[in-house]
Amino acid sequence: MSTTIVTQNGSAKTMKAQIVVKHNGPIEEQDVDIPTPGPNDLLVKLSASSLCMSDMAAYMGHLGERAPVCLGHEPVGIVVEAGPGVVGFAKGDRVGFMPFKGMCEDCEECLSGQSRFCPRKVGGMTELHGGFSEYAIAAPLSTVKIPKELTDEEAAPLLCAGVTAYNALKVVAKEQPGGTPLNIIGVGGVGHLAVAYAKAFGYRVTAFDIAEDKLELAKAYGATKVVNSLNVKDEEIVQTQTTIVISGAAPAYALAVKTTKNHGRIIAVGVPHAPLTFNVLDLILREVSIVPICQGSKQDLDESLKMAAEYGIKPTIQIKKIGQLYEGFQSMMKGEVTGRLVYRFD
């Protein structure tokens, strides 16, 4: 693994990167140039990065990224270089970051703290460096310091799965007080963290899933009740003011319509893989709203990590070597992963 950035004569060195050469094809480890940070960038030497369903969608070509590309957007590492315009970070900081960079810092979205919606931003997973390369570029607006209570491997899944779950709970809490019941549909990689954060917020969670191992995981993370969605009958459903849908399966959204009270809200986190089948008229007549969640802001990320550190929220993880990444994609595609796969670079 590369340990320095430049040679004695100042020429750029290379690094190892896991490259998707062709969508749905093998992942190759290649030597590529270490990226050069701009004046307002951080260069981070990565230690751990976890695999997300968004990586899977990009790997399959569903998000518009063109191969060859290095995926990964839940990385943790050490700052090895900070541009002269960077404020708040320094060489040696242990950080995690979301994949957005190139924000203008002057539009309505940036000024309101929602820089991930900046029209000039460049998303991650578009270059030959990313969460699955030895080094990556991070924008300070997308970067936070990792609390000492969390290991690199524990923190990595929180950089997307964790902040997304936390942001969903923040939205729930705006209209629904803690101590009340909450339905969560889909309790896998993101969902088991949603259960944990919901417990920290004080909600009494009923967790729905079609996989028994996911339901057992939800129990372990504090769900009051678990229900197998394949076997539940309409008359057995207890409606709640809010339902969070983590699953991307179309039947999960159809179920959410049934599990949500009149005037309630469905918090949409999972991206549907097929056309939705519920009747919109039913939503209108019952005044049920669908509220989408897109990851979270830098503030949300910082808050979610601090809450995880304070309440002992740690994802269920399997630690692998980075050279096993392709096998991880195959396992996730088959639905064989409980929790999160985290890859180390040593």
TORKOL-4160 file (C-alpha; in steps of 0.2 Angstrom, whole numbers, padded with zeros to 4 digits, m for minus):
346
<pt num="1" X="0000" Y="0000" Z="0000"/>
<pt num="2" X="0006" Y="0018" Z="m0004"/>
<pt num="3" X="0012" Y="0026" Z="0012"/>
<pt num="4" X="0018" Y="0043" Z="0005"/>
<pt num="5" X="0011" Y="0055" Z="m0008"/>
<pt num="6" X="0026" Y="0060" Z="m0018"/>
<pt num="7" X="0043" Y="0053" Z="m0022"/>
<pt num="8" X="0059" Y="0062" Z="m0018"/>
<pt num="9" X="0060" Y="0071" Z="m0035"/>
<pt num="10" X="0042" Y="0077" Z="m0033"/>
<pt num="11" X="0033" Y="0066" Z="m0046"/>
<pt num="12" X="0016" Y="0059" Z="m0042"/>
<pt num="13" X="0015" Y="0042" Z="m0035"/>
<pt num="14" X="0001" Y="0029" Z="m0039"/>
<pt num="15" X="m0011" Y="0020" Z="m0027"/>
<pt num="16" X="m0022" Y="0004" Z="m0028"/>
<pt num="17" X="m0040" Y="0007" Z="m0033"/>
<pt num="18" X="m0054" Y="m0006" Z="m0035"/>
<pt num="19" X="m0060" Y="m0002" Z="m0053"/>
<pt num="20" X="m0077" Y="m0007" Z="m0060"/>
<pt num="21" X="m0071" Y="m0009" Z="m0078"/>
<pt num="22" X="m0088" Y="m0014" Z="m0085"/>
<pt num="23" X="m0105" Y="m0013" Z="m0076"/>
<pt num="24" X="m0110" Y="m0030" Z="m0069"/>
<pt num="25" X="m0093" Y="m0036" Z="m0072"/>
<pt num="26" X="m0077" Y="m0041" Z="m0062"/>
<pt num="27" X="m0069" Y="m0028" Z="m0051"/>
<pt num="28" X="m0050" Y="m0025" Z="m0055"/>
<pt num="29" X="m0037" Y="m0019" Z="m0043"/>
<pt num="30" X="m0027" Y="m0006" Z="m0053"/>
<pt num="31" X="m0013" Y="0006" Z="m0051"/>
<pt num="32" X="m0020" Y="0024" Z="m0053"/>
<pt num="33" X="m0013" Y="0041" Z="m0050"/>
<pt num="34" X="m0015" Y="0048" Z="m0032"/>
<pt num="35" X="m0027" Y="0063" Z="m0035"/>
<pt num="36" X="m0021" Y="0080" Z="m0032"/>
<pt num="37" X="m0031" Y="0091" Z="m0020"/>
<pt num="38" X="m0036" Y="0108" Z="m0025"/>
<pt num="39" X="m0034" Y="0123" Z="m0013"/>
<pt num="40" X="m0050" Y="0120" Z="m0004"/>
<pt num="41" X="m0049" Y="0101" Z="m0004"/>
<pt num="42" X="m0043" Y="0087" Z="0008"/>
<pt num="43" X="m0033" Y="0072" Z="0003"/>
<pt num="44" X="m0037" Y="0058" Z="0014"/>
<pt num="45" X="m0028" Y="0041" Z="0016"/>
<pt num="46" X="m0042" Y="0029" Z="0018"/>
<pt num="47" X="m0042" Y="0015" Z="0031"/>
<pt num="48" X="m0059" Y="0008" Z="0030"/>
<pt num="49" X="m0075" Y="0009" Z="0019"/>
<pt num="50" X="m0091" Y="0000" Z="0019"/>
<pt num="51" X="m0102" Y="m0006" Z="0005"/>
<pt num="52" X="m0119" Y="0001" Z="0002"/>
<pt num="53" X="m0134" Y="m0003" Z="m0009"/>
<pt num="54" X="m0131" Y="0014" Z="m0019"/>
<pt num="55" X="m0114" Y="0006" Z="m0023"/>
<pt num="56" X="m0123" Y="m0009" Z="m0030"/>
<pt num="57" X="m0135" Y="0002" Z="m0040"/>
<pt num="58" X="m0120" Y="0011" Z="m0048"/>
<pt num="59" X="m0111" Y="m0006" Z="m0051"/>
<pt num="60" X="m0126" Y="m0011" Z="m0061"/>
<pt num="61" X="m0127" Y="0005" Z="m0071"/>
<pt num="62" X="m0143" Y="0011" Z="m0063"/>
<pt num="63" X="m0136" Y="0028" Z="m0057"/>
<pt num="64" X="m0129" Y="0034" Z="m0074"/>
<pt num="65" X="m0111" Y="0032" Z="m0069"/>
<pt num="66" X="m0099" Y="0027" Z="m0083"/>
<pt num="67" X="m0087" Y="0013" Z="m0081"/>
<pt num="68" X="m0072" Y="0013" Z="m0078"/>
<pt num="69" X="m0075" Y="0020" Z="m0061"/>
<pt num="70" X="m0071" Y="0018" Z="m0043"/>
<pt num="71" X="m0086" Y="0016" Z="m0031"/>
<pt num="72" X="m0088" Y="0018" Z="m0013"/>
<pt num="73" X="m0095" Y="0032" Z="m0003"/>
<pt num="74" X="m0093" Y="0028" Z="0016"/>
<pt num="75" X="m0075" Y="0030" Z="0019"/>
<pt num="76" X="m0065" Y="0034" Z="0034"/>
<pt num="77" X="m0047" Y="0039" Z="0035"/>
<pt num="78" X="m0033" Y="0051" Z="0040"/>
<pt num="79" X="m0030" Y="0068" Z="0032"/>
<pt num="80" X="m0013" Y="0068" Z="0024"/>
<pt num="81" X="m0015" Y="0085" Z="0015"/>
<pt num="82" X="m0026" Y="0100" Z="0017"/>
<pt num="83" X="m0027" Y="0114" Z="0004"/>
<pt num="84" X="m0022" Y="0132" Z="0009"/>
<pt num="85" X="m0040" Y="0137" Z="0009"/>
<pt num="86" X="m0046" Y="0124" Z="0020"/>
<pt num="87" X="m0053" Y="0129" Z="0037"/>
<pt num="88" X="m0057" Y="0117" Z="0052"/>
<pt num="89" X="m0046" Y="0102" Z="0046"/>
<pt num="90" X="m0028" Y="0099" Z="0047"/>
<pt num="91" X="m0016" Y="0085" Z="0043"/>
<pt num="92" X="m0018" Y="0070" Z="0054"/>
<pt num="93" X="m0037" Y="0072" Z="0058"/>
<pt num="94" X="m0047" Y="0056" Z="0057"/>
<pt num="95" X="m0062" Y="0060" Z="0046"/>
<pt num="96" X="m0076" Y="0053" Z="0036"/>
<pt num="97" X="m0085" Y="0061" Z="0022"/>
<pt num="98" X="m0100" Y="0060" Z="0010"/>
<pt num="99" X="m0096" Y="0059" Z="m0009"/>
<pt num="100" X="m0101" Y="0077" Z="m0014"/>
<pt num="101" X="m0088" Y="0090" Z="m0019"/>
<pt num="102" X="m0087" Y="0105" Z="m0030"/>
<pt num="103" X="m0101" Y="0115" Z="m0021"/>
<pt num="104" X="m0102" Y="0133" Z="m0025"/>
<pt num="105" X="m0104" Y="0139" Z="m0007"/>
<pt num="106" X="m0115" Y="0153" Z="m0013"/>
<pt num="107" X="m0132" Y="0147" Z="m0019"/>
<pt num="108" X="m0147" Y="0145" Z="m0009"/>
<pt num="109" X="m0144" Y="0127" Z="m0005"/>
<pt num="110" X="m0126" Y="0130" Z="0001"/>
<pt num="111" X="m0130" Y="0145" Z="0011"/>
<pt num="112" X="m0144" Y="0135" Z="0020"/>
<pt num="113" X="m0133" Y="0121" Z="0025"/>
<pt num="114" X="m0140" Y="0109" Z="0011"/>
<pt num="115" X="m0124" Y="0109" Z="0000"/>
<pt num="116" X="m0128" Y="0091" Z="m0006"/>
<pt num="117" X="m0141" Y="0099" Z="m0017"/>
<pt num="118" X="m0130" Y="0112" Z="m0025"/>
<pt num="119" X="m0133" Y="0113" Z="m0044"/>
<pt num="120" X="m0114" Y="0114" Z="m0046"/>
<pt num="121" X="m0109" Y="0099" Z="m0035"/>
<pt num="122" X="m0100" Y="0084" Z="m0042"/>
<pt num="123" X="m0106" Y="0068" Z="m0035"/>
<pt num="124" X="m0095" Y="0053" Z="m0030"/>
<pt num="125" X="m0093" Y="0037" Z="m0039"/>
<pt num="126" X="m0088" Y="0046" Z="m0055"/>
<pt num="127" X="m0069" Y="0045" Z="m0055"/>
<pt num="128" X="m0055" Y="0033" Z="m0053"/>
<pt num="129" X="m0053" Y="0037" Z="m0035"/>
<pt num="130" X="m0067" Y="0035" Z="m0022"/>
<pt num="131" X="m0071" Y="0025" Z="m0006"/>
<pt num="132" X="m0063" Y="0010" Z="m0013"/>
<pt num="133" X="m0046" Y="0017" Z="m0017"/>
<pt num="134" X="m0031" Y="0020" Z="m0005"/>
<pt num="135" X="m0033" Y="0039" Z="m0006"/>
<pt num="136" X="m0048" Y="0050" Z="m0010"/>
<pt num="137" X="m0052" Y="0069" Z="m0012"/>
<pt num="138" X="m0064" Y="0076" Z="0001"/>
<pt num="139" X="m0073" Y="0092" Z="0002"/>
<pt num="140" X="m0073" Y="0101" Z="0019"/>
<pt num="141" X="m0092" Y="0104" Z="0017"/>
<pt num="142" X="m0095" Y="0085" Z="0016"/>
<pt num="143" X="m0082" Y="0080" Z="0029"/>
<pt num="144" X="m0083" Y="0078" Z="0048"/>
<pt num="145" X="m0071" Y="0072" Z="0062"/>
<pt num="146" X="m0074" Y="0054" Z="0069"/>
<pt num="147" X="m0078" Y="0053" Z="0087"/>
<pt num="148" X="m0065" Y="0043" Z="0097"/>
<pt num="149" X="m0078" Y="0031" Z="0104"/>
<pt num="150" X="m0080" Y="0024" Z="0086"/>
<pt num="151" X="m0068" Y="0013" Z="0077"/>
<pt num="152" X="m0064" Y="0016" Z="0058"/>
<pt num="153" X="m0075" Y="0001" Z="0054"/>
<pt num="154" X="m0089" Y="0005" Z="0065"/>
<pt num="155" X="m0090" Y="0023" Z="0059"/>
<pt num="156" X="m0089" Y="0019" Z="0040"/>
<pt num="157" X="m0107" Y="0013" Z="0038"/>
<pt num="158" X="m0114" Y="0028" Z="0048"/>
<pt num="159" X="m0107" Y="0040" Z="0034"/>
<pt num="160" X="m0122" Y="0035" Z="0023"/>
<pt num="161" X="m0133" Y="0022" Z="0031"/>
<pt num="162" X="m0132" Y="0030" Z="0048"/>
<pt num="163" X="m0135" Y="0048" Z="0043"/>
<pt num="164" X="m0149" Y="0043" Z="0032"/>
<pt num="165" X="m0157" Y="0034" Z="0046"/>
<pt num="166" X="m0154" Y="0048" Z="0058"/>
<pt num="167" X="m0161" Y="0061" Z="0046"/>
<pt num="168" X="m0177" Y="0051" Z="0044"/>
<pt num="169" X="m0179" Y="0051" Z="0063"/>
<pt num="170" X="m0176" Y="0069" Z="0064"/>
<pt num="171" X="m0190" Y="0072" Z="0051"/>
<pt num="172" X="m0202" Y="0060" Z="0061"/>
<pt num="173" X="m0198" Y="0070" Z="0077"/>
<pt num="174" X="m0204" Y="0086" Z="0070"/>
<pt num="175" X="m0222" Y="0080" Z="0071"/>
<pt num="176" X="m0222" Y="0065" Z="0082"/>
<pt num="177" X="m0215" Y="0065" Z="0100"/>
<pt num="178" X="m0204" Y="0051" Z="0107"/>
<pt num="179" X="m0213" Y="0038" Z="0117"/>
<pt num="180" X="m0225" Y="0034" Z="0103"/>
<pt num="181" X="m0226" Y="0019" Z="0092"/>
<pt num="182" X="m0217" Y="0020" Z="0075"/>
<pt num="183" X="m0217" Y="0007" Z="0061"/>
<pt num="184" X="m0201" Y="0004" Z="0051"/>
<pt num="185" X="m0202" Y="m0007" Z="0035"/>
<pt num="186" X="m0185" Y="m0015" Z="0030"/>
<pt num="187" X="m0172" Y="m0018" Z="0043"/>
<pt num="188" X="m0156" Y="m0023" Z="0034"/>
<pt num="189" X="m0141" Y="m0012" Z="0032"/>
<pt num="190" X="m0149" Y="0005" Z="0034"/>
<pt num="191" X="m0165" Y="m0002" Z="0043"/>
<pt num="192" X="m0156" Y="m0009" Z="0058"/>
<pt num="193" X="m0148" Y="0008" Z="0061"/>
<pt num="194" X="m0165" Y="0016" Z="0060"/>
<pt num="195" X="m0171" Y="0005" Z="0074"/>
<pt num="196" X="m0156" Y="0009" Z="0084"/>
<pt num="197" X="m0158" Y="0028" Z="0082"/>
<pt num="198" X="m0177" Y="0027" Z="0084"/>
<pt num="199" X="m0174" Y="0019" Z="0101"/>
<pt num="200" X="m0162" Y="0033" Z="0106"/>
<pt num="201" X="m0176" Y="0045" Z="0101"/>
<pt num="202" X="m0188" Y="0036" Z="0112"/>
<pt num="203" X="m0199" Y="0028" Z="0099"/>
<pt num="204" X="m0207" Y="0011" Z="0102"/>
<pt num="205" X="m0203" Y="0002" Z="0085"/>
<pt num="206" X="m0212" Y="m0012" Z="0076"/>
<pt num="207" X="m0201" Y="m0018" Z="0063"/>
<pt num="208" X="m0207" Y="m0026" Z="0047"/>
<pt num="209" X="m0196" Y="m0037" Z="0035"/>
<pt num="210" X="m0197" Y="m0053" Z="0025"/>
<pt num="211" X="m0181" Y="m0061" Z="0031"/>
<pt num="212" X="m0181" Y="m0069" Z="0048"/>
<pt num="213" X="m0162" Y="m0064" Z="0051"/>
<pt num="214" X="m0166" Y="m0046" Z="0048"/>
<pt num="215" X="m0180" Y="m0047" Z="0060"/>
<pt num="216" X="m0169" Y="m0055" Z="0073"/>
<pt num="217" X="m0157" Y="m0041" Z="0070"/>
<pt num="218" X="m0170" Y="m0028" Z="0073"/>
<pt num="219" X="m0175" Y="m0036" Z="0090"/>
<pt num="220" X="m0156" Y="m0035" Z="0095"/>
<pt num="221" X="m0156" Y="m0016" Z="0091"/>
<pt num="222" X="m0172" Y="m0012" Z="0101"/>
<pt num="223" X="m0187" Y="m0016" Z="0091"/>
<pt num="224" X="m0202" Y="m0018" Z="0103"/>
<pt num="225" X="m0211" Y="m0030" Z="0090"/>
<pt num="226" X="m0206" Y="m0038" Z="0074"/>
<pt num="227" X="m0217" Y="m0044" Z="0060"/>
<pt num="228" X="m0214" Y="m0054" Z="0045"/>
<pt num="229" X="m0222" Y="m0044" Z="0030"/>
<pt num="230" X="m0225" Y="m0060" Z="0020"/>
<pt num="231" X="m0237" Y="m0067" Z="0034"/>
<pt num="232" X="m0245" Y="m0052" Z="0041"/>
<pt num="233" X="m0264" Y="m0050" Z="0038"/>
<pt num="234" X="m0272" Y="m0033" Z="0036"/>
<pt num="235" X="m0282" Y="m0035" Z="0052"/>
<pt num="236" X="m0266" Y="m0038" Z="0062"/>
<pt num="237" X="m0258" Y="m0022" Z="0057"/>
<pt num="238" X="m0257" Y="m0008" Z="0070"/>
<pt num="239" X="m0256" Y="0009" Z="0062"/>
<pt num="240" X="m0245" Y="0022" Z="0067"/>
<pt num="241" X="m0244" Y="0041" Z="0064"/>
<pt num="242" X="m0228" Y="0038" Z="0054"/>
<pt num="243" X="m0220" Y="0024" Z="0044"/>
<pt num="244" X="m0202" Y="0024" Z="0038"/>
<pt num="245" X="m0199" Y="0014" Z="0023"/>
<pt num="246" X="m0181" Y="0008" Z="0021"/>
<pt num="247" X="m0184" Y="m0006" Z="0009"/>
<pt num="248" X="m0184" Y="m0003" Z="m0010"/>
<pt num="249" X="m0196" Y="m0016" Z="m0014"/>
<pt num="250" X="m0213" Y="m0010" Z="m0021"/>
<pt num="251" X="m0223" Y="m0021" Z="m0009"/>
<pt num="252" X="m0215" Y="m0012" Z="0005"/>
<pt num="253" X="m0223" Y="0005" Z="0000"/>
<pt num="254" X="m0240" Y="m0004" Z="m0003"/>
<pt num="255" X="m0238" Y="m0010" Z="0015"/>
<pt num="256" X="m0234" Y="0007" Z="0022"/>
<pt num="257" X="m0250" Y="0014" Z="0016"/>
<pt num="258" X="m0259" Y="0001" Z="0026"/>
<pt num="259" X="m0248" Y="0004" Z="0042"/>
<pt num="260" X="m0250" Y="0023" Z="0042"/>
<pt num="261" X="m0264" Y="0032" Z="0051"/>
<pt num="262" X="m0275" Y="0045" Z="0042"/>
<pt num="263" X="m0266" Y="0062" Z="0041"/>
<pt num="264" X="m0250" Y="0052" Z="0044"/>
<pt num="265" X="m0233" Y="0052" Z="0035"/>
<pt num="266" X="m0224" Y="0039" Z="0025"/>
<pt num="267" X="m0205" Y="0043" Z="0026"/>
<pt num="268" X="m0198" Y="0037" Z="0010"/>
<pt num="269" X="m0179" Y="0031" Z="0011"/>
<pt num="270" X="m0179" Y="0015" Z="0000"/>
<pt num="271" X="m0178" Y="0018" Z="m0019"/>
<pt num="272" X="m0191" Y="0007" Z="m0027"/>
<pt num="273" X="m0185" Y="m0006" Z="m0039"/>
<pt num="274" X="m0202" Y="m0007" Z="m0049"/>
<pt num="275" X="m0217" Y="0004" Z="m0051"/>
<pt num="276" X="m0227" Y="0007" Z="m0035"/>
<pt num="277" X="m0244" Y="m0002" Z="m0034"/>
<pt num="278" X="m0254" Y="0007" Z="m0021"/>
<pt num="279" X="m0269" Y="0018" Z="m0025"/>
<pt num="280" X="m0265" Y="0037" Z="m0024"/>
<pt num="281" X="m0283" Y="0040" Z="m0021"/>
<pt num="282" X="m0281" Y="0031" Z="m0005"/>
<pt num="283" X="m0268" Y="0043" Z="0000"/>
<pt num="284" X="m0279" Y="0058" Z="m0005"/>
<pt num="285" X="m0294" Y="0052" Z="0004"/>
<pt num="286" X="m0284" Y="0049" Z="0020"/>
<pt num="287" X="m0273" Y="0064" Z="0018"/>
<pt num="288" X="m0257" Y="0052" Z="0020"/>
<pt num="289" X="m0241" Y="0061" Z="0014"/>
<pt num="290" X="m0225" Y="0054" Z="0007"/>
<pt num="291" X="m0210" Y="0063" Z="0013"/>
<pt num="292" X="m0193" Y="0058" Z="0004"/>
<pt num="293" X="m0177" Y="0058" Z="0013"/>
<pt num="294" X="m0160" Y="0060" Z="0004"/>
<pt num="295" X="m0146" Y="0056" Z="0015"/>
<pt num="296" X="m0142" Y="0071" Z="0026"/>
<pt num="297" X="m0133" Y="0087" Z="0028"/>
<pt num="298" X="m0115" Y="0089" Z="0036"/>
<pt num="299" X="m0124" Y="0095" Z="0052"/>
<pt num="300" X="m0135" Y="0079" Z="0051"/>
<pt num="301" X="m0119" Y="0068" Z="0049"/>
<pt num="302" X="m0110" Y="0076" Z="0063"/>
<pt num="303" X="m0125" Y="0074" Z="0075"/>
<pt num="304" X="m0128" Y="0056" Z="0069"/>
<pt num="305" X="m0110" Y="0052" Z="0074"/>
<pt num="306" X="m0111" Y="0060" Z="0090"/>
<pt num="307" X="m0127" Y="0052" Z="0095"/>
<pt num="308" X="m0120" Y="0035" Z="0090"/>
<pt num="309" X="m0105" Y="0038" Z="0101"/>
<pt num="310" X="m0116" Y="0044" Z="0116"/>
<pt num="311" X="m0129" Y="0030" Z="0114"/>
<pt num="312" X="m0117" Y="0016" Z="0109"/>
<pt num="313" X="m0125" Y="0014" Z="0092"/>
<pt num="314" X="m0114" Y="0003" Z="0082"/>
<pt num="315" X="m0118" Y="m0006" Z="0066"/>
<pt num="316" X="m0118" Y="m0025" Z="0063"/>
<pt num="317" X="m0103" Y="m0027" Z="0052"/>
<pt num="318" X="m0092" Y="m0040" Z="0043"/>
<pt num="319" X="m0074" Y="m0034" Z="0041"/>
<pt num="320" X="m0066" Y="m0040" Z="0025"/>
<pt num="321" X="m0050" Y="m0036" Z="0015"/>
<pt num="322" X="m0052" Y="m0024" Z="0001"/>
<pt num="323" X="m0047" Y="m0037" Z="m0012"/>
<pt num="324" X="m0063" Y="m0046" Z="m0007"/>
<pt num="325" X="m0074" Y="m0032" Z="m0014"/>
<pt num="326" X="m0081" Y="m0041" Z="m0029"/>
<pt num="327" X="m0086" Y="m0056" Z="m0018"/>
<pt num="328" X="m0095" Y="m0043" Z="m0007"/>
<pt num="329" X="m0105" Y="m0036" Z="m0022"/>
<pt num="330" X="m0111" Y="m0054" Z="m0027"/>
<pt num="331" X="m0116" Y="m0058" Z="m0009"/>
<pt num="332" X="m0126" Y="m0042" Z="m0008"/>
<pt num="333" X="m0134" Y="m0045" Z="m0024"/>
<pt num="334" X="m0140" Y="m0062" Z="m0018"/>
<pt num="335" X="m0147" Y="m0055" Z="m0002"/>
<pt num="336" X="m0134" Y="m0064" Z="0009"/>
<pt num="337" X="m0128" Y="m0049" Z="0019"/>
<pt num="338" X="m0134" Y="m0046" Z="0037"/>
<pt num="339" X="m0129" Y="m0028" Z="0042"/>
<pt num="340" X="m0114" Y="m0020" Z="0033"/>
<pt num="341" X="m0099" Y="m0026" Z="0024"/>
<pt num="342" X="m0083" Y="m0015" Z="0029"/>
<pt num="343" X="m0067" Y="m0016" Z="0019"/>
<pt num="344" X="m0050" Y="m0012" Z="0026"/>
<pt num="345" X="m0035" Y="m0006" Z="0016"/>
<pt num="346" X="m0021" Y="m0015" Z="0026"/>
